[in-house]
């Protein structure tokens, strides 16, 4: 792997050898609703998902899981995590932009949607900056009973 020396992260699909790093990032990022090691392993090789990793200076800076159904025109941004040391450095935006590019390359998807915690104001602002629109309020969506907002964007 080539180590990046500038601020632009290297973004690539997750590999089996990334599994422990991905699990550590899940634990650091989420108190509940985490992806397990087993599910992460599944998504690394699944043909109905993109698990993108962002590396900066050789470290896992963030990841984004996009899930899609073969017979749907919509893709779902299922999970986005950015390591604490890399927050507010454009990692999330870079991951989402790369996901758009890859989904458009596949050519089958017209829309991407996601759920975000209602109290995650920074996340909501980021998604709005990237063209997402708030659609639906989801009561008790998360494991801890927190509400979510469903947002979507045309590709």
Order of alpha helices (4+ residues) and beta strands (2+ residues): beta-alpha-alpha-beta-beta-beta-alpha-beta-alpha-beta-beta
